[in-house]
Amino acid sequence: MPELPGVRRASDLGTVPQEDGLPVREGLTSLLPWRVLRRGSVVGVAAGEVPGMTSLLLALLSGPSGAGAWCGVVGGTGDLPARAVAEAGVAGERLALVPEPGAKWAEVASALLDGFDVVAVHVPQGLGGVTGRRLAARARKRGAILVPYGAAPGRIEGADAVLSVVGGRWSGLGQGRGRLREREIVVSSRVRGRPVRTTLRLHGPEHAEPVADVVPLSSRRRP
């Protein structure tokens, strides 16, 4: 896709730090080689046999969006409720969802990389080849972070880091009573060739913040 003339990053209008990296929530820093989301990098969120990929993706987006960054998610969000976005700490007013990009998903992702700080792309068959290299190059050129998600760990080629959920449990239920108050997911990555694991604690539904607005791409005016 050709460069769009005069396009500015949406977060240029806000207060998000414009250094080399964007912050991530506590617990994720040890899983990344730079302890932040480095601009121009590719960070994968892999699917696995253990549920929790969507929760991990939202946890990854919560840090940048909380710092004022704009985030986009292309594909795979048809059943993602706004309440789950708010509970995860993602700023819904700075989130664009493109749930059904169709065959043009790569073009949509490329366009978002021009104006957004973090762009997650649902690629259940993996990301590699010419398309993967083009999107990675686009992210590097524009200083954005590309987050391919939904494929097996080995199918996300060329990523600087790949995060995977490898375990987890819910807490809060007693002897058949109570509420699901908290969830723990165990997340794995490789940092400089070494395996690293950490446990993230995610709040249950009763801790939800007011539902945020999830802004469709088609209804947001580009600055």
C-alpha positions as CSV (number, residue, x, y, z in Angstrom):
1,M,0.0,0.0,0.0
2,P,1.5,3.4,-0.9
3,E,2.4,5.9,1.8
4,L,-0.5,8.3,2.7
5,P,0.7,11.9,2.4
6,G,0.4,14.0,5.5
7,V,-0.8,11.2,7.8
8,R,0.1,11.8,11.4
9,R,0.0,9.2,14.2
10,A,-3.2,9.6,16.2
11,S,-1.3,9.7,19.5
12,D,0.7,12.7,18.3
13,L,-2.4,14.7,19.5
14,G,-2.1,13.3,23.0
15,T,0.5,12.7,25.7
16,V,1.8,9.2,24.9
17,P,5.6,9.0,25.2
18,Q,7.2,9.2,21.8
19,E,10.5,7.5,22.8
20,D,11.6,4.1,21.4
21,G,9.1,2.1,23.5
22,L,5.6,2.0,25.0
23,P,5.0,0.7,28.5
24,V,3.4,-2.6,29.3
25,R,1.5,-3.7,32.4
26,E,3.4,-5.1,35.3
27,G,4.1,-8.8,34.8
28,L,4.7,-8.5,31.1
29,T,8.0,-6.7,31.2
30,S,10.1,-9.8,31.8
31,L,8.7,-11.5,28.7
32,L,10.0,-8.8,26.3
33,P,13.6,-8.4,25.3
34,W,13.4,-4.6,25.9
35,R,11.0,-4.7,28.9
36,V,8.7,-2.4,26.8
37,L,6.9,-2.6,23.5
38,R,9.7,-1.3,21.3
39,R,8.6,0.8,18.3
40,G,9.1,-0.9,15.0
41,S,9.0,-4.4,16.6
42,V,6.8,-7.5,16.0
43,V,5.4,-9.2,19.1
44,G,3.3,-12.2,18.6
45,V,0.5,-13.5,20.8
46,A,0.2,-17.2,20.0
47,A,-2.8,-19.6,20.3
48,G,-2.4,-22.8,22.2
49,E,-4.1,-25.6,23.9
50,V,-4.7,-23.6,27.0
51,P,-7.4,-20.9,26.8
52,G,-6.5,-17.3,27.5
53,M,-5.1,-15.8,24.2
54,T,-7.7,-13.0,24.0
55,S,-7.1,-12.1,27.7
56,L,-3.4,-12.0,27.0
57,L,-3.8,-9.8,24.0
58,L,-6.0,-7.3,25.9
59,A,-3.5,-7.3,28.8
60,L,-0.7,-6.5,26.3
61,L,-2.8,-3.6,24.8
62,S,-3.7,-2.2,28.2
63,G,-0.3,-0.7,29.0
64,P,0.1,1.3,25.8
65,S,-3.5,2.5,25.6
66,G,-3.4,3.5,29.3
67,A,-0.4,5.7,28.3
68,G,-2.4,7.4,25.6
69,A,-1.4,5.2,22.6
70,W,-3.9,4.3,19.9
71,C,-4.4,0.6,19.3
72,G,-6.2,-1.2,16.5
73,V,-7.3,-4.9,16.2
74,V,-7.9,-6.3,12.8
75,G,-10.0,-9.5,12.6
76,G,-11.0,-12.0,15.3
77,T,-13.0,-9.6,17.4
78,G,-16.6,-10.5,16.4
79,D,-17.3,-11.9,19.9
80,L,-15.3,-9.4,21.9
81,P,-17.6,-7.5,24.2
82,A,-16.8,-3.9,25.2
83,R,-17.1,-5.0,28.8
84,A,-14.1,-7.3,28.4
85,V,-12.1,-4.5,26.9
86,A,-12.9,-2.2,29.8
87,E,-12.2,-5.0,32.4
88,A,-8.8,-5.5,30.9
89,G,-7.8,-1.9,31.3
90,V,-7.8,-1.0,27.6
91,A,-8.9,2.5,26.9
92,G,-11.9,1.9,24.6
93,E,-11.9,5.5,23.3
94,R,-8.5,4.9,21.8
95,L,-9.3,1.5,20.3
96,A,-10.4,0.7,16.8
97,L,-11.8,-2.7,15.9
98,V,-12.1,-4.0,12.4
99,P,-13.8,-7.4,13.1
100,E,-14.3,-8.6,9.5
101,P,-11.6,-7.2,7.1
102,G,-12.1,-10.0,4.7
103,A,-9.5,-10.6,2.0
104,K,-8.2,-7.1,2.5
105,W,-6.9,-7.7,6.0
106,A,-3.3,-7.0,5.1
107,E,-4.2,-3.7,3.4
108,V,-6.3,-2.7,6.4
109,A,-3.4,-3.6,8.8
110,S,-1.0,-1.6,6.7
111,A,-3.2,1.4,6.7
112,L,-3.6,1.3,10.5
113,L,0.2,1.0,11.0
114,D,0.4,4.4,9.3
115,G,-1.6,6.1,12.0
116,F,-1.8,3.9,15.1
117,D,0.8,3.0,17.7
118,V,-0.1,-0.7,18.2
119,V,-1.8,-2.9,15.6
120,A,-2.9,-6.4,16.4
121,V,-3.8,-8.7,13.4
122,H,-5.7,-12.0,13.7
123,V,-3.7,-14.5,11.6
124,P,-4.8,-18.0,12.6
125,Q,-2.9,-19.6,9.7
126,G,0.3,-17.8,10.7
127,L,2.2,-14.7,9.5
128,G,5.2,-15.1,7.3
129,G,6.3,-14.9,3.7
130,V,6.0,-11.7,1.6
131,T,3.0,-10.4,3.5
132,G,4.6,-10.8,6.9
133,R,7.8,-9.1,5.8
134,R,5.9,-6.2,4.3
135,L,3.9,-5.6,7.4
136,A,7.0,-5.9,9.6
137,A,8.8,-3.4,7.3
138,R,5.8,-1.0,7.5
139,A,5.8,-1.2,11.3
140,R,9.6,-0.4,11.4
141,K,9.2,2.5,9.0
142,R,6.3,4.0,10.8
143,G,7.5,3.4,14.4
144,A,4.5,1.2,15.2
145,I,4.2,-2.2,16.9
146,L,2.8,-5.1,14.9
147,V,1.1,-7.8,17.0
148,P,0.2,-10.9,15.0
149,Y,-2.1,-13.2,17.0
150,G,-4.1,-16.4,16.8
151,A,-1.5,-18.8,15.2
152,A,0.6,-21.6,16.8
153,P,3.9,-20.2,18.2
154,G,5.9,-21.7,15.3
155,R,3.7,-20.0,12.7
156,I,4.5,-16.4,13.6
157,E,7.7,-15.9,11.6
158,G,10.1,-13.1,12.1
159,A,8.7,-11.9,15.5
160,D,11.0,-10.3,18.0
161,A,9.0,-12.1,20.7
162,V,6.1,-14.5,20.9
163,L,3.9,-14.8,24.0
164,S,1.9,-17.9,24.7
165,V,-0.5,-18.9,27.5
166,V,0.7,-22.2,28.9
167,G,-1.5,-22.5,32.1
168,G,-4.0,-20.8,34.3
169,R,-6.8,-21.1,36.8
170,W,-9.8,-19.3,38.1
171,S,-10.3,-18.5,41.8
172,G,-13.3,-17.3,43.9
173,L,-15.6,-20.4,43.9
174,G,-16.0,-22.2,47.2
175,Q,-17.8,-25.4,47.7
176,G,-20.0,-24.9,44.6
177,R,-20.8,-21.3,45.6
178,G,-19.4,-17.8,45.0
179,R,-18.2,-15.9,42.0
180,L,-15.2,-16.1,39.7
181,R,-13.2,-13.2,41.3
182,E,-9.8,-13.6,39.7
183,R,-8.1,-15.4,37.0
184,E,-4.4,-16.3,36.7
185,I,-2.7,-17.1,33.4
186,V,0.8,-18.4,33.0
187,V,2.5,-16.8,30.0
188,S,5.6,-18.1,28.3
189,S,8.1,-16.4,26.1
190,R,11.7,-16.6,25.0
191,V,14.0,-13.7,25.8
192,R,17.4,-13.8,24.2
193,G,17.1,-17.5,23.5
194,R,16.1,-18.4,27.1
195,P,12.5,-19.5,28.1
196,V,10.8,-17.1,30.5
197,R,7.5,-17.6,32.3
198,T,5.4,-15.3,34.4
199,T,1.9,-15.3,36.0
200,L,-0.6,-12.6,35.3
201,R,-3.6,-12.0,37.6
202,L,-6.7,-10.8,35.8
203,H,-9.7,-9.5,37.7
204,G,-13.1,-11.2,37.3
205,P,-16.3,-9.6,36.0
206,E,-17.3,-7.9,39.2
207,H,-14.2,-5.6,39.0
208,A,-15.3,-4.2,35.6
209,E,-15.0,-0.5,35.0
210,P,-17.8,1.3,33.2
211,V,-18.2,0.0,29.6
212,A,-15.9,2.0,27.3
213,D,-16.8,3.0,23.7
214,V,-15.2,0.8,21.2
215,V,-14.7,3.0,18.1
216,P,-15.2,1.3,14.7
217,L,-12.6,2.3,12.2
218,S,-15.2,3.6,9.8
219,S,-16.6,6.1,12.3
220,R,-13.4,7.6,13.5
221,R,-12.0,10.7,11.8
222,R,-8.4,10.6,11.0
223,P,-6.5,13.6,12.5
